[in-house]
Amino acid sequence: MKKSLIGTLAVSTILSPLAAMAQTEVQFWHAFTGRLGELVAAQVEEFNASQSDYVVVQSHKGNYSETLNAGIAAFRASEQPHILMVFEVGTATMMSAKGATKPVFEVMAESGATFDPDAYIGAVKGYYTTTDGDMLSLPFNSSTPVLWVNRNAFEAAGVDPDTDLSTWQNVGETLEALKAGGSECPLVTAWQSWIHLENFSAYHDVPFASQDNGFAGLDTELQLNGEAQVAHLTAMGEWAQDGKFIYTGRRNEGGANFRAGECALFTESSAGYAGIKAEAEFDFDVRPLPYWEGVGNGPQNTIIGGASLWVMEGHEAEEYKGVGEFLAFLSSSDVQAQWHQDTGYLPITAEAGEATRAAGFYDENPGTDIAVIQMTANEPTANSKGLRLGSFDQIRGIIDEELEAIWAGDKSAQEAMDSAKERGDALLRRFETANR
């Protein structure tokens, strides 16, 4: 008996590592930290526990720009992950990276995983598909900008927190009242180019760039120096000079100020919900992004930010099966509904949104459906489908510089946007030449 038991233990000891090795590993690189990083880790853990064939290993690689650069560098070194999170402005870059990516529609077809491209909501799906409707990357964390309201800050300044803030005209009057009431931070923003130029243009149905904002061809030029954009930035520049708009940084630095209760109004992604809900010790609500009454065709629809998941070339067929299964898991109704409710990101499928509503989440958390309504109320136009521009990350850097010059009072809005167009167009011509 002893010999038999020892033999059994020996065999078990040998087989256990082999069983563990039998799991196919899938590397997933992303850009999330904090609460979002925790939620992604939980999704990966849930998938790994749900089956025994594959194990997904998630790794944080820095912010969006850093994650994209890390993926590019890894591909050049033949050390690329299977799945790479890329923010929406990197879409054209990934599309032009011939031989570096494997389209999601091919991955899903070859893996046999559950995949219905028609299940994804149009405003999200269109950003990541070809003109023929083939999905190149999987929408994952898609958000759109909204207006966050610190009700306590309004009351402290003697301003009714239920004031109509649907138009920028009303917001301007409210900022005046907040300032007069002692507010030291009436308005702060995150992602200034994304919200106050890219989404502003879409929301008012005016072009940000020619060629349908880049969807119709590479020979595109920026049109962000138009009358509507300049008028909005002129108003914001005046608010900055008067201390009604406080500039804190190019990304989401203002989020810390708002969550700490310092600011009354905050233009930020709908995905700010996760952090605000977790940290804010004040009453808050969310409103639609304001529009200028009488400008363009506003309100049209806002466009998405966030990121999608690109599958990298250079891996084995069995590994791509694991990729397909993981992407199908992330897209499933239960997972997407929970992700939407936890984060404020859009539900990428209609079914996930319907499940959220049926569960009573929107009734219990008023305003959390505003992002979905704002994105889907109108059929997107050529000006509001999204942006697909080469070198867009670098162009955003140029835009940020020029916006900072407006806030500081060093340039007029027209001067700054004329300069942004000239400098940005030079990058577009270089991208066009390199990808002919």
Salt bridges, closest charged atoms under 4 A:
GLU38 OE1 - ARG35 NH1 3.28
GLU88 OE2 - ARG396 NH2 2.88
GLU110 OE1 - LYS102 NZ 3.16
ASP118 OD1 - LYS125 NZ 3.78
ASP162 OD1 - ARG151 NH1 2.94
GLU176 OE1 - LYS244 NZ 2.49
GLU198 OE1 - ARG396 NH2 2.83
GLU221 OE1 - LYS421 NZ 3.58
ASP242 OD2 - LYS244 NZ 3.83
GLU279 OE1 - ARG259 NE 3.05
ASP285 OD2 - ARG151 NH1 2.76
ASP285 OD1 - ARG287 NE 3.35
GLU319 OE1 - HIS82 NE2 2.89
GLU319 OE1 - HIS315 ND1 3.51
ASP369 OD2 - ARG357 NH2 3.66
GLU401 OE1 - ARG423 NH2 2.85
GLU402 OE1 - LYS411 NZ 2.77
GLU402 OE2 - ARG423 NH1 2.91
GLU404 OE2 - ARG250 NE 2.90
ASP425 OD2 - LYS421 NZ 2.77
GLU432 OE1 - ARG429 NE 2.88
